[in-house]
Amino acid sequence: MPAPTTLPPTPTEPVLPADQERSLRELVLMLGNGVGFRLALATFSDLKLRANLIQRLTDLLKLRGVTLSQLEFTAGNPNASLLRNLKEHLSKLQPSSDYRQAVTVIGLENLIALDRVAGGPPTEGVGFLEDANLHRDTFAKACPWPLLIWLTPADTTAFAQSATDLWHWRSATFDFTSDSDHSVGFIDGFIGRDQSLGSSVSPGRLQERKALLTRQLAELEVSPQSSTPRALSQRANLLGELGDVHQDLAEYNEARRCFEERLSVAEQIKDEPLLASALNDLARLQLTNGQFNQAEPLMRRALAIDEKSFGPDHPTVAIRLNNLATLLKATNRLAEAEPLSRRAAGIMVRSLGLDHPNTKIVLGAYKSILSAMKLSEPEIESRLQSLPSQ
């Protein structure tokens, strides 16, 4: 096998932080094997950076005699299936006897976002990720080469929760996000509602997204099925996405109206997880505007709902605990914040692992609380090391 080779970035490419450059080299080594099914997940938050990384991967793998092909999913195909589309993609390749291949998959953020809005494609009555998980045993047979899937932080969480078995089959997870990509509002450590691309979306793209969501809401309103539970659930999710866009554009009054209507719809259809998410949306907006007293009861209610819905050790519960602890830290109630933050960190480490972006946020928030409590570095490290991992 040729020696590992590193190409310098071209002048148009961003220079990666040292840890991400190391992750890129490790990813090349994994994909460079080019034989046998192995699943890798790469978390990203910037489309341009992802494109540059894929180009560098393509060039580096080519030096190793490995061809990297790309399978892309678009939002216009609600009946897409990861396994079926992967088979179709591979059937178009014509490998020779000494052919070495790896496959990269992009665009899942479009399909997973569609699942969140429309309840998933009609095929088999399950969402895109659930369908992939159902057919997990077939992937190794269908794809005899390494498979790399790119996911946003929000969709990495969705993958871990909705395709649990496939998630545990992964050989490695690579993080190409920065710490600033995950924060929402001005309070460090707060995790907001799942968003597709967060801060990487330009104002122009946000305006386009706002127009699209507004049109979809108007079409849904005049639909003959507009009052059905499914349509109301779709409306609530569209309102949440539109509220996110308004907030990103600093249109706070419009964001508040969207989030309040989303909350009202969730209460109307008695969807408990949706209700907790809507409460978190509104609390996040209030935190952004410094309205701590109004945000706290919403966050406590969201936590209570999700503990009842998912059980005490679910990653969603950890997010609620983390957010409440973050608020308590911001209002200088460190003694109340520490046990909540510690519990959140333990849940994340056990359920999602140390390499998941949300685990890193929660651990960072916990460390920040311990630092604010004036603990020494050895004391902080001791508490982090004593987090339960089982």
N, C-alpha and C positions, 0 to 999 in steps of 0.2 A: 504493500500500500504506500502511495506517495507520502512524503512528510507533510505535516500540517502547513498550510500556506495561508498567509494573511495578506489581503489586499488593502492598501490605504484607501480611505474614502476619497471620492472625487471632490473637487471644489464645491459642487452643488449639493453634496450630501452633508447632513449634520454629523458632527463629531460625537460619538457615543461616550457616555460616562464609562469609567473603567469597568464597573460591574456588568454593564450591558455589553461591552465589547467582549468580556469574558464569556458571557452567556451566548453571544453569537458564535464564538469559537467552539464552545461545547455543542451547540446546535449543529454546526458543520460536522463535527466528529460523529454525532449520532446519525444524522442523515447520510453521511458519507459511507456508511456501511452498505447501503443500497440493496440489501438482501433481507427478506423476511419482514413481516408486519411488526411495526413498533409505532406507538401513538405518542406524539409530542404535542403539547399545547403551548402557544405563545400568546401572552397577554399584551395588548397594545392600546394606546389611546389617541394616536395621531395617524391619520391615513397616509400622509406624505412619508412619515417615518417608516410605516409598514412597507410601503412601496420600495423605499430605498433599501430596507433590510432584505426584502425578497430578491432585489437585484443583486445585492452583495452575496446572498446565499447562492443564487444561480451561478455567479461567476466563480465563487470558491469551490462549489461542488463540481463544476465543469473541469476544474484543474484536477480533481480526483477521479474523473471519468464517470461522474454521476450526473444524469439529466434530471432537472427539477421541473416537473410540469405543474400547471396551476389550474385548479377547479374553482370557479367563481359562482357564487349564488347571488341572485338579484331579488329585489323586492317584488318583482312582477310575476313570481312563480310561487303562489301560496301552497301548491301541492308538492313542493320539492321534498325529496328524501335524501339524506346524506348517503345512505348505502346505495340506493338506486342510481343517483346521479354520479356517484363515484364509479360504479360499475360501467356506466355509459362512457364516462371519461376515459377509463382504462381501456375500454374496447376499441377506442380510436387510435391508441398507440400501437405501433408495430415494432416491438423490440426484437433485436437480433439475439443470438445465443449468448453473447457476452454483454448484453445490455444491462446497465445498472440504473436504477430509477428511484426517485423520491417524489412524493406528491404533496403539494401545499394547498390548503383550502382557505379561501377568503370569502367574505360577504355573509357569514352566518349572522352578523348583527342585524341584517335585513330580515332574515327568517325568524330569528328569536324575537325581534321587536314585533313582527307580525303576529306571532303567537300571543304576545302579551296583549295586543290590541284586539285581535279577532278570535282569540280562544284556540288558535292552532288550525292547521289545515284539516279538511274533512276526512282525509285518508285515514282509515282505521279509527277515527274518532279521537286521535291523540295528537299532541303537538309535535313539532319537528324533533326536539330533543328526546322526548319520550319514545318516538318511533325509532330513533337511532339506538336508544338503549335496549329496546325490545329485540333488535336484530344484532346485538353486540357480538354474538358468537359467529356471525357470518363475515365480519370484517376481515379477520385474519386470512380466511379462505379467499375472499374477493380481492384483497389487496396484498400481494406478496412483497410489498415494499414499505419503507417508512412513510408515515403519514403525519403531516404537520398541520394543525388547525389553529387559525388566528382568531382570537376572541377579545372583545372589550372587557374591562374589569367587571362590568355588570353581567355580561354574558358568561364570563368565567364562573361567576356565582351560580347563574342559572344552569350551566352545564353540570356543575357539581351536585346541584339539588335535583335536577330532572333527569339526568343521565348518569345516575350514581354508579352503576356497574362499569360503564364505559370510562367514567372518570377514574375509577380505581385501576383500570387497565393501563393508564398512561405510564409511559416510561420516564417522562420528565415534564416539568412545566418551566417555561422561560418567561421572565418578566422584562418587557421593554417599555414600561411606563415609568414616569417620574413621580416623586411624592406629591408634587403640586397637581398632578392630573386627577387625583382622587378627592381632593378636598372640595367641599361645597360650602358656600357662604364664607364668613370670615373667621369661623371658629375652627381651629386646627383639630382634626380627628373626627369631625362629624361626617357620617356617611349618609348621603341623601338617597332619594329614590333612584332605582336603576335607570341610567341614561346611556344612550348609545355611544356618543362620542365626546360628551362633556365639553371641556375647554378647547378642544381641537377644532370646533366648528366656528367658521368665520361669521361675522355679523350678516354678510350677504346670504350665506347658507341658512342662518337662523331665520331671516325674513322669508326665505322661500319655504322653509319648514312651517313657519307660522301660517302662511297662506294656505298650504296644503292641509294642515290640520283643521283650520277654520272651515275650509270647503268640505272636508270629510264630516265634520260635526253637523254642518248644514244639511248635507245629504242624508245623514243618519236621522236627523230630526224629522224629515218629511217621509221617511221610509214607512211602509205599512206595518212593519214589525218594530217600530221605534219604542213601543212600550213593553216589549218582551224582556225578561230578565237578561237574556244574552245581549240584546241591543243596548240595554241600560249599562251592562258591564262594559261593553265596547265604548259607550259614551264616557263612562268614568275614566277609562284608560286614556282616551283621546284628550279629555280635559286635563289629566295629569301631565301628559306630554306637552300640551299647549301651555300649561302653567309653567313648566320648566323653561320653555322657550322665552316666554315673557320675562321670567326671572333672569335668565341669561342676558336678556336685552335691557335689564334694569327697568322694566315696565311693571313695577311692583303692584300697583292697584289692579291691573289686568290679571296678574298672576294670582293675587288674592281671590279675585272673583272666580277664577278657574278652580282653584283648590277648594274653595268653600262649596262650589256647586258639586265638585267631585265627592266631597265629604257627604253632602246631602244625598246624592245618588247611592252611595255605598250604604248609608243608613236605610234608604228606601228599600233596597233589595236584600238587606240583611246579609251581606257578604263580609264576614269578619276579617279575613286577611286583607281584602280591599279596603275596608274601613281603617284598619291599622296603618296601611300605606298612605291613605288620604290624610290621616291625622299627622303622620310624619311629614308629609309634604307641607302642610300648613305650618307646623312647628318650625320647619326649616326656614320658611319665608320669614316667620316672626323673629327667629334668631338673626337672620340677615339684617333685619331692621332694629335689632337690639331690644326686642320685646320679650325678655326672658320670662316675666311673670305669666304672660299669656301662653308661651310655648310649653312651659313645664307640665301643666296638667294634661295637655294633649299628648305629650311624650309618655307620661305615666299611663295614660289610658291605652295608648298603642302597645306599650309593653305588656300590659295585663291581657289585652286581647290576643296577642301573638303567643304568649305563654300558654293560654288556654287552647289556642288553635293548633300549635305545633309541638307543645311540650317545652320543658325548661331548658333543654340542651340543643336547640335548633339554631343554625347560623342566623336566621332572621331575628330570633330573640337576642342573640349576641349583638346584632346591630342596634337594636332598641336599647339594650343596656349600655352600649358604648356611647350612644348619642345622649342619653340621660346623664351619664357620668361626665361627658364633655360639657354639658350645660352646667352641672354642679361645680365643675372646676372653674368655669368662666365666672360663676357667682361666688367663688372662694369658699365652697363647701367641700373641702378636700376629704374630710373624714367620711362624708357620705359618698363621695365619688369613688374612692379607692376600691371598696369591695365590689361595687357594680362593674368597674372597669376590669378588675381582676377576673371576675366571673366571665365577662365577655371574652377576654383574652383566652381563658382556658377552653371555652366552647369553640372558638375559632381554631385554635391549635389542634384540638382533637378532631374536629369535623372536616376542616378544609386543609389543614397542614400549614407549615410555616411559609411555603412559597406562594400562597394565595395573596393577591393584592389586598383584600379586605383584612386578612390576618395581619399583614404588615401595618395597616392603618391602626388597627385596634391595639396591637402591641406598642406602636409608637405613642398612641394616646395614653396607654397605661404607664409607659415610661415617663411621659410628660407629667402625669399626675404625681408619680413617685418623686420626680425631680422637684416639683412644686412643693412637696412635703419636706423638702430639704434633706432627703436621704442622700447618703454618700453613694458614689459609683459602685463600690463593692456591695452595698446594701441593695441597690437597685438591681444589680446583676443577680444577686442571690434570690430576690423575689421573682425575677423573670425565669430563672432556672428551676424554681420550685413550682411553676405552673403545671397542673396535671396534664399529661399527654395521653392518657388512656381513658 
